[in-house]
Amino acid sequence: MRLIERVWFDKHPARFVLVPLLLPFSALFYVISRLRKFAFDCGLKDSFKAKVPIVVVGNIGVGGNGKTPIVLWLVELLRAQGYQPGVISRGYGGKAPQYPYLLDENSQVQFSGDEPFLIYQRTKVPVCVGANRRASVEKLQQLGCDIIVADDGMQHYKLGRDIEVAVVDGKRRFGNGLLLPAGPLRELPARLTSVDMVICNSGQPQAGEIAMDLLPSQFVNLVTGEKCSVAEFLAKHKAVNAIAGIGSPARFFNTLTALGLTLNHSQGFVDHHHYQMADFDQLPEPQLPLLMTEKDAVKCQDFNLAHAWYLTVEAKLDEQCEQLLLSKISDIMAKKA
């Protein structure tokens, strides 16, 4: 974990120096972001209104709060109801030859970014990336998508939205509660009172929040594609090495230990880390299985890591949440018809 993240979330002693230095910039960030949102709210700046419903899945802070599992869950929920969903994303960490960039079977993760690539691999629904969300939406509308899920983009007010789903890290919550760069927040917690749904990823949900659990599903070998249930994997292996380049690597490592695995060595990297073979050369006891997240795995497929496995997870929410969301979508569909 980087020093600034320890300041934000772990009360590192460096906070006594860094926070006072950064607070003036946080104040400037607050003024600029508030003026920008006010301009959109008052119509001084225009938001693009799509012909189909837009569901934004995002958060008010930086780092991984569990948005991608919610996007995957939502896509499957919509498809089960007969909708034809598509997904748009900024494509952070990717650099495509042109934008909007529509993923297909020949797409490469370095073009799309890791999260859009993972979403496409898991769902096979149309996924389009690019900074211009309007162009991405229009591309998916041309393909026949009748509802679009925006992966992140809660603060991208240029894109009109019909439903906002905010995801909160139930364990880290809002860190020190300060705005960037003195804290991890893009917007203050009061912003959550205006969204349609607040989902709490693990931890104890607060009043009005919907509990979500990320349930380990199976281990998949990075090279062979062999699938192994958690129970089967535990019967064969007890000690493992582990890596994670996500918003909160500790969350992944804690999941592994909670399953009953012993971490011989664990290495966290920054979110969206671009892996190199050198990252794996110095692992102690390299004969042990190397475990990673699915998000890491999409960036390591070109490495011949026969001992590497990734853990797939599924978002679990109650049926009441599903019905609430589907009811909102049905009402919006009727209005747009």
C-alpha positions in Angstrom: 0.0 0.0 0.0 1.3 3.4 -0.9 2.1 5.9 1.9 -0.7 8.2 0.9 -3.2 5.3 1.1 -1.9 4.5 4.6 -2.5 8.1 5.5 -6.1 8.0 4.1 -7.1 4.6 5.6 -4.7 3.5 8.4 -3.9 6.7 10.3 -0.2 6.5 9.4 1.8 9.0 11.5 2.8 10.8 8.2 -0.8 12.2 8.3 0.4 14.9 10.7 2.6 16.3 8.0 0.8 15.4 4.8 -2.8 16.2 5.6 -2.1 19.9 6.6 0.0 20.3 3.5 -2.7 18.8 1.2 -5.8 20.4 2.8 -5.6 23.6 0.8 -5.6 21.5 -2.4 -8.6 19.6 -1.1 -10.4 22.9 -0.5 -9.7 23.9 -4.0 -10.9 20.5 -5.3 -14.1 21.0 -3.3 -14.8 24.4 -4.8 -14.1 23.4 -8.4 -16.1 20.1 -8.2 -19.1 21.8 -6.5 -19.2 24.6 -9.1 -19.0 22.0 -11.8 -21.9 19.9 -10.4 -23.9 23.1 -9.8 -23.5 24.0 -13.5 -24.9 20.7 -14.6 -27.7 20.8 -12.0 -28.8 24.2 -13.2 -28.5 23.5 -16.9 -25.6 25.8 -17.4 -23.8 22.7 -18.8 -25.6 20.1 -20.8 -25.8 16.4 -20.0 -26.4 13.9 -22.8 -29.7 12.1 -22.5 -29.6 8.6 -24.1 -32.7 7.0 -25.7 -32.2 4.0 -23.5 -31.8 3.8 -19.7 -28.4 4.4 -18.2 -27.4 2.8 -14.9 -24.2 4.2 -13.4 -22.3 2.0 -11.0 -19.8 4.1 -9.1 -18.6 5.4 -5.8 -17.6 8.6 -4.1 -14.0 7.6 -3.4 -10.9 6.3 -5.2 -9.7 2.7 -5.2 -11.5 -0.6 -5.5 -14.8 -0.7 -3.7 -16.3 -3.7 -5.6 -17.8 -2.0 -8.6 -16.8 -4.6 -11.2 -18.5 -7.5 -9.4 -21.7 -5.4 -9.1 -21.5 -4.6 -12.9 -21.2 -8.4 -13.6 -24.1 -9.2 -11.3 -26.2 -6.4 -12.9 -25.5 -7.5 -16.4 -26.5 -11.1 -15.6 -29.6 -9.9 -13.8 -30.7 -7.8 -16.8 -30.0 -10.5 -19.3 -32.0 -13.0 -17.3 -35.0 -10.6 -17.6 -34.7 -10.5 -21.4 -32.9 -7.1 -21.7 -29.9 -6.6 -24.0 -27.4 -4.8 -21.8 -24.2 -3.2 -22.9 -21.4 -1.7 -20.7 -19.4 1.5 -21.1 -16.2 2.3 -19.3 -13.4 4.9 -19.3 -11.0 2.0 -19.9 -8.4 3.2 -17.3 -5.0 1.7 -17.9 -5.7 1.0 -21.6 -4.6 2.8 -24.7 -6.7 1.8 -27.7 -5.9 2.5 -31.4 -9.1 4.4 -31.7 -12.1 5.5 -29.6 -14.8 4.6 -28.9 -13.2 1.1 -28.7 -15.6 -1.8 -28.9 -14.2 -5.1 -27.5 -14.4 -8.3 -29.4 -12.8 -11.8 -29.3 -9.5 -10.4 -30.7 -9.2 -7.4 -28.2 -6.1 -7.0 -26.1 -6.1 -5.9 -22.5 -3.6 -3.2 -23.1 -6.1 -1.6 -25.5 -9.2 -1.8 -23.3 -7.9 -1.7 -19.7 -8.3 -4.6 -17.2 -11.8 -4.1 -15.9 -13.6 -3.7 -19.3 -11.6 -6.7 -20.6 -12.7 -8.8 -17.6 -16.3 -7.8 -18.0 -16.3 -8.7 -21.7 -14.6 -12.1 -21.0 -17.1 -13.0 -18.3 -20.3 -11.8 -20.0 -19.7 -11.5 -23.7 -22.1 -8.5 -23.8 -21.1 -5.5 -25.9 -18.4 -3.4 -24.0 -17.3 -0.1 -25.2 -14.5 2.1 -23.7 -13.5 5.7 -24.1 -13.4 9.0 -22.3 -16.3 10.3 -24.4 -19.1 8.4 -22.8 -21.7 9.8 -25.2 -19.9 8.3 -28.2 -19.7 4.9 -26.4 -23.4 5.0 -25.5 -24.3 5.9 -29.1 -22.1 3.0 -30.4 -23.9 0.5 -28.1 -27.4 1.9 -29.1 -26.5 1.2 -32.7 -25.8 -2.4 -31.8 -29.2 -2.8 -30.3 -28.5 -2.5 -26.6 -31.7 -1.5 -24.8 -30.1 -0.6 -21.4 -26.5 0.5 -20.7 -24.5 0.0 -17.5 -21.8 2.6 -16.9 -18.8 1.1 -15.0 -17.7 4.0 -12.8 -18.4 7.6 -14.0 -20.6 8.7 -11.1 -18.8 12.1 -11.3 -19.0 12.2 -15.1 -22.0 14.5 -15.1 -21.8 15.1 -18.8 -23.5 11.7 -19.1 -27.1 11.8 -18.0 -28.2 8.9 -16.0 -31.5 7.3 -14.9 -30.2 5.2 -12.0 -27.2 5.7 -9.7 -25.8 2.7 -7.7 -23.1 3.7 -5.3 -20.8 1.0 -3.9 -19.2 1.6 -0.5 -16.3 -0.4 1.0 -17.9 -1.6 4.2 -14.6 -2.1 6.0 -12.6 1.0 4.9 -15.7 3.1 4.6 -14.5 6.7 3.7 -11.1 6.6 5.2 -10.3 9.9 6.9 -13.4 11.5 5.4 -11.4 14.1 3.5 -11.5 15.0 -0.2 -8.7 14.5 -2.6 -5.7 14.7 -2.2 -5.8 14.9 1.6 -8.3 12.1 1.7 -9.6 9.4 -0.7 -13.0 11.1 -1.5 -14.1 12.6 -4.8 -17.3 13.7 -3.2 -18.5 14.0 0.4 -20.6 11.3 1.9 -23.7 13.5 1.8 -23.7 12.8 -2.0 -25.0 9.3 -1.2 -28.3 10.7 -0.1 -29.1 11.5 -3.7 -28.4 8.1 -5.3 -30.9 5.4 -5.9 -29.1 2.6 -4.1 -26.1 2.3 -1.8 -24.5 -1.1 -1.7 -22.1 -2.0 1.1 -19.4 -4.4 0.1 -18.6 -6.5 3.2 -18.5 -5.0 6.6 -21.5 -3.8 8.5 -24.0 -1.9 6.3 -25.3 1.4 7.7 -28.9 2.5 7.7 -30.3 2.6 4.2 -27.5 0.5 2.7 -27.8 -2.9 1.0 -25.5 -5.6 2.1 -23.4 -7.4 -0.5 -21.0 -10.3 -0.1 -18.3 -11.4 -2.5 -18.5 -15.2 -2.5 -15.4 -17.2 -3.7 -16.6 -19.3 -6.6 -13.7 -21.4 -8.0 -10.0 -21.4 -8.8 -9.0 -21.4 -12.5 -5.6 -22.2 -13.8 -4.1 -19.4 -15.8 -2.5 -21.5 -18.5 -4.7 -24.6 -18.9 -8.0 -23.1 -17.9 -8.6 -26.0 -15.5 -11.3 -25.2 -13.0 -11.2 -26.3 -9.4 -13.7 -25.8 -6.6 -12.5 -24.1 -3.5 -12.9 -27.4 -1.6 -10.9 -29.3 -4.2 -8.2 -26.7 -4.2 -7.9 -26.7 -0.4 -7.6 -30.5 -0.4 -4.6 -30.3 -2.7 -2.9 -27.1 -1.4 -2.4 -25.5 2.0 0.4 -23.0 1.4 0.4 -20.6 -1.5 2.0 -17.4 -2.7 -0.4 -14.5 -3.7 -0.3 -11.3 -5.6 -2.9 -8.6 -6.1 -2.9 -5.3 -8.1 -6.3 -4.0 -7.0 -7.6 -1.1 -4.9 -7.3 -3.1 -1.7 -4.9 -6.0 -2.0 -5.4 -6.8 1.7 -9.0 -7.7 1.0 -8.0 -10.5 -1.4 -5.3 -11.8 0.9 -7.8 -11.9 3.8 -10.2 -13.8 1.6 -7.6 -16.4 1.0 -6.7 -16.8 4.6 -10.4 -17.0 5.5 -10.7 -19.9 3.2 -8.1 -21.7 5.2 -5.0 -21.1 3.0 -1.6 -20.2 4.4 0.1 -17.3 2.7 3.8 -18.1 2.3 4.3 -14.7 0.6 1.9 -12.0 -0.4 2.7 -9.0 -2.7 0.4 -6.1 -3.2 0.7 -3.8 -6.2 -1.1 -0.5 -7.1 -4.5 -0.7 -8.7 -4.3 -1.5 -12.5 -0.7 -2.6 -12.2 0.9 -3.5 -15.5 2.6 -6.8 -14.8 6.1 -7.8 -16.0 7.7 -11.2 -15.8 10.2 -9.6 -13.4 7.3 -9.3 -10.9 7.3 -13.1 -10.5 11.1 -13.9 -10.6 11.8 -13.3 -6.9 8.9 -15.2 -5.3 10.0 -17.4 -2.5 9.3 -21.1 -2.9 8.2 -20.6 -6.5 7.0 -24.2 -6.7 3.9 -23.2 -4.6 0.7 -22.2 -6.3 0.5 -18.5 -7.1 -2.9 -17.1 -6.5 -4.2 -13.8 -8.0 -7.5 -12.1 -8.7 -9.4 -12.4 -11.9 -8.6 -8.8 -12.6 -4.9 -9.6 -12.3 -5.2 -12.7 -14.4 -6.4 -10.9 -17.6 -3.0 -9.0 -17.6 -0.9 -12.2 -17.0 -2.3 -14.4 -19.7 0.8 -14.1 -21.9 3.1 -15.3 -19.1 3.7 -19.0 -19.0 2.8 -19.3 -15.3 1.6 -22.9 -15.1 1.4 -22.8 -11.3 -0.7 -19.6 -11.3 -4.4 -19.7 -10.5 -7.0 -17.0 -10.2 -10.0 -16.9 -7.9 -13.4 -16.0 -9.4 -15.9 -14.3 -7.1 -19.6 -13.6 -7.4 -21.6 -10.7 -5.9 -24.4 -11.9 -3.6 -27.3 -9.5 -2.9 -30.8 -10.3 -1.6 -33.8 -10.7 -3.9 -35.4 -7.6 -2.5 -32.5 -5.6 -3.9 -33.0 -7.3 -7.3 -36.7 -6.5 -7.3 -36.2 -2.9 -6.3 -33.7 -2.3 -9.1 -35.8 -4.1 -11.7 -38.9 -2.1 -10.7 -37.0 1.1 -11.2 -35.7 0.0 -14.6 -39.2 -1.1 -15.7 -40.6 2.3 -14.8 -37.9 4.1 -16.7 -38.4 1.8 -19.7 -42.1 2.7 -19.7 -41.3 6.4 -19.6 -38.8 6.2 -22.5 -41.0 4.1 -24.7 
